[in-house]
Amino acid sequence: MKKRFLSFLIALLSVFGAAAPENLGLARKPADKALDKSKFQLVWQDEFDGDSVDWNKWSYEWWVTERRGGFWHKDMLEVKDGKLIIHSECLDHALENEYYEKWKDEIDFKDYKPGWYTSQITTNGKYEQKYGYFEARCKVPASTGMWSAFWMMNDGVYEIDGTGNDGTEIDVFESLSYNLHRFGLDTVESNLHFDGYREAHRYKHVGKYLIKPDPYADFVTYGVEWNPDEYIFYVNGKETARSSFGGVSDNPEYLLLSTEIAGNNGIAEEDPKNTGRMRIMGDEHPQFEIEYVRCYQYKDILENQ
């Protein structure tokens, strides 16, 4: 009984943060304030209603193979039954890299090896947008030791100048806490990053939010409104938080959908992101399923173009 109570207490602390007053209450339900879509016009979308990825809209190619505790590979992407599916699977052999000759000399390039494989997909080089509302409807993988995300980026994120005005990584949502699912505490997080990812890196944990229905069993809509003054985050059309940390990005950004395996150097292991240890093996293949991605622009911006 004591062990069970201790586990539950640890779970609560994981959701609500440390006892510091500024962290208390970070895990909260979305507010009642609803998104006003009347000020937007749909300008880009993918409903995934075909039988393969539309490479006119999306891109995969780049030099990143090893990603944290696993590997990203194009073969783990599939469009089926009106959904984009990012598969995750532990393989006893290395997959082939069709981009080897092009990217082998990049400093961050690494060979594929046996281990956990999953993937990402991006509009980099295909579509980017400045300001508006960006939305994806997803079901995240039900597994510890991994997380999925809908996020935005541009090259300005790497510029070190003390602000996020030239580019901010906007994490619309990340599903980092499946280890809390057994306690009925289903949460996602929103975060902001800029000034690269080394010593100068600046980071804002915007918040952690309790999600209903179950994001691991049901589709949930995640969105962010981005304007010159702030980012406004939404879950199922209800506002969760606002932030202008570091200054709002004023350059176009591209979209990403991804799954990542907890760990380092391509080896799956528990990490400090509260994901828990990877426990799924054998024939179980967790999936990140996306019903659609839609980008809206402010009508007044379109009228003035």
Long-range contacts (C-beta under 8 A, 24 or more apart in sequence): 8-183, 11-179, 11-180, 11-183, 11-185, 12-183, 12-185, 14-177, 14-179, 14-180, 14-274, 15-177, 15-180, 15-185, 15-187, 15-208, 15-210, 17-208, 26-205, 26-207, 26-208, 27-185, 27-187, 27-208, 27-209, 27-210, 28-207, 28-208, 28-209, 28-210, 28-240, 29-209, 29-210, 29-212, 30-209, 30-234, 30-235, 30-236, 30-238, 30-239, 30-240, 31-238, 31-239, 31-240, 32-238, 33-238, 33-239, 34-237, 34-238, 34-239, 35-133, 35-223, 35-225, 35-234, 35-237, 35-238, 35-239, 37-133, 37-296, 39-298, 39-299, 39-300, 40-132, 40-133, 40-296, 40-297, 40-298, 40-299, 41-296, 41-297, 41-298, 41-299, 41-302, 42-294, 42-295, 42-296, 43-129, 43-132, 43-295, 43-296, 43-297, 43-302, 44-127, 44-129, 44-294, 44-295, 45-292, 45-293, 45-294, 45-295, 46-84, 46-292, 46-293, 47-82, 47-291, 47-292, 48-79, 48-82, 48-83, 48-84, 48-290, 48-291, 48-292, 49-82, 50-79, 51-79, 51-80, 52-79, 53-77, 53-79, 53-84, 53-121, 56-126, 57-123, 57-126, 57-127, 58-121, 58-122, 58-123, 58-126, 59-121, 59-122, 59-123, 59-124, 59-125, 59-126, 60-119, 60-120, 60-121, 60-122, 61-99, 61-102, 62-99, 62-103, 62-124, 63-99, 63-103, 63-106, 63-108, 63-109, 64-108, 65-97, 65-109, 65-110, 65-111, 65-112, 66-110, 66-112, 66-265, 66-266, 67-118, 67-120, 67-260, 67-261, 68-260, 68-261, 68-262, 68-263, 68-264, 68-271, 69-115, 69-116, 69-145, 69-260, 69-261, 69-262, 69-263, 69-264, 69-266, 69-267, 69-268, 69-269, 69-271, 69-278, 70-115, 70-116, 70-117, 70-118, 70-146, 70-260, 70-261, 70-263, 70-266, 70-268, 71-95, 71-112, 71-113, 71-115, 71-116, 71-117, 71-118, 71-266, 72-117, 72-118, 72-119, 72-120, 72-258, 73-112, 73-117, 73-118, 73-119, 74-98, 74-119, 75-117, 75-119, 76-117, 76-118, 76-119, 77-119, 77-121, 82-291, 83-289, 83-290, 83-291, 84-121, 84-257, 84-289, 84-290, 85-287, 85-288, 85-289, 85-290, 86-118, 86-119, 86-120, 86-121, 86-148, 86-257, 86-258, 86-259, 86-287, 86-288, 86-289, 86-290, 87-117, 87-118, 87-119, 87-285, 87-287, 88-116, 88-117, 88-118, 88-141, 88-143, 88-146, 88-259, 88-261, 88-285, 88-286, 88-287, 88-288, 89-116, 89-117, 89-118, 89-285, 90-115, 90-116, 90-117, 90-268, 90-280, 90-281, 91-115, 91-116, 91-117, 110-266, 113-266, 115-266, 115-267, 115-268, 116-146, 116-261, 116-263, 116-268, 116-278, 118-146, 118-258, 118-259, 118-260, 118-261, 118-288, 119-258, 119-259, 120-256, 120-257, 120-258, 120-259, 121-256, 121-257, 121-258, 122-153, 122-254, 122-255, 122-256, 122-257, 123-254, 123-255, 123-256, 124-153, 124-254, 124-256, 125-254, 126-254, 127-254, 127-255, 127-295, 128-154, 128-252, 128-253, 128-254, 129-252, 129-253, 129-295, 129-297, 130-249, 130-250, 130-251, 130-252, 130-253, 131-226, 131-227, 131-228, 131-297, 131-298, 131-301, 132-225, 132-226, 132-295, 132-296, 132-297, 132-298, 132-301, 133-223, 133-224, 133-225, 133-226, 133-295, 133-296, 134-172, 134-223, 134-224, 134-226, 134-255, 134-293, 134-294, 134-295, 134-296, 135-221, 135-222, 135-223, 135-234, 135-293, 135-294, 135-295, 135-296, 136-172, 136-221, 136-222, 136-223, 136-257, 136-290, 136-292, 136-293, 136-294, 137-219, 137-220, 137-221, 137-222, 137-290, 137-291, 137-292, 138-215, 138-219, 138-220, 138-222, 138-257, 138-288, 138-289, 138-290, 138-291, 139-215, 139-216, 139-217, 139-218, 139-219, 139-220, 139-287, 139-288, 139-289, 140-175, 140-188, 140-215, 140-216, 140-288, 141-175, 141-178, 141-216, 141-259, 141-286, 141-287, 141-288, 142-178, 142-181, 142-216, 142-217, 142-286, 143-178, 143-278, 143-279, 143-280, 143-284, 143-286, 144-178, 144-179, 144-275, 144-276, 144-277, 144-278, 144-279, 144-280, 145-261, 145-262, 145-263, 145-268, 145-270, 145-275, 145-276, 145-277, 145-278, 145-279, 145-280, 146-178, 146-259, 146-260, 146-261, 146-262, 146-275, 146-278, 146-286, 147-174, 147-175, 147-176, 147-178, 147-259, 147-260, 147-262, 147-273, 147-275, 148-174, 148-175, 148-257, 148-258, 148-259, 148-260, 148-288, 149-173, 149-174, 149-175, 149-256, 149-257, 149-258, 149-259, 149-260, 150-222, 150-255, 150-256, 150-257, 150-293, 151-255, 151-256, 151-258, 152-224, 152-253, 152-254, 152-255, 152-256, 153-253, 153-254, 153-256, 154-249, 154-251, 154-252, 154-253, 154-254, 156-249, 156-251, 157-193, 157-194, 157-195, 157-196, 158-196, 158-197, 159-195, 159-196, 160-195, 160-196, 160-200, 161-195, 162-195, 162-202, 163-194, 163-195, 163-246, 163-247, 164-192, 164-194, 164-195, 164-202, 164-245, 164-246, 164-247, 164-248, 164-249, 165-246, 165-247, 165-248, 165-249, 165-250, 166-194, 166-249, 166-250, 166-251, 167-194, 167-249, 167-251, 167-253, 168-192, 168-193, 168-194, 168-246, 168-248, 168-249, 169-193, 169-194, 170-224, 170-226, 170-231, 170-249, 170-253, 172-222, 172-223, 172-224, 172-233, 173-222, 173-233, 173-235, 175-215, 175-216, 176-273, 176-274, 176-275, 177-208, 177-274, 177-275, 178-216, 178-275, 178-276, 179-274, 179-275, 179-276, 180-274, 181-214, 181-216, 185-210, 186-210, 186-211, 186-212, 186-214, 186-215, 186-216, 187-211, 188-215, 188-222, 188-235, 190-224, 190-233, 190-240, 190-241, 192-231, 192-243, 192-245, 192-246, 194-246, 194-249, 195-246, 202-245, 202-246, 204-243, 204-245, 204-246, 206-231, 206-233, 206-241, 206-243, 206-245, 207-233, 207-240, 207-241, 209-235, 209-240, 209-241, 211-235, 219-289, 219-291, 227-298, 255-293, 255-295, 257-288, 257-290, 257-293, 259-286, 259-288
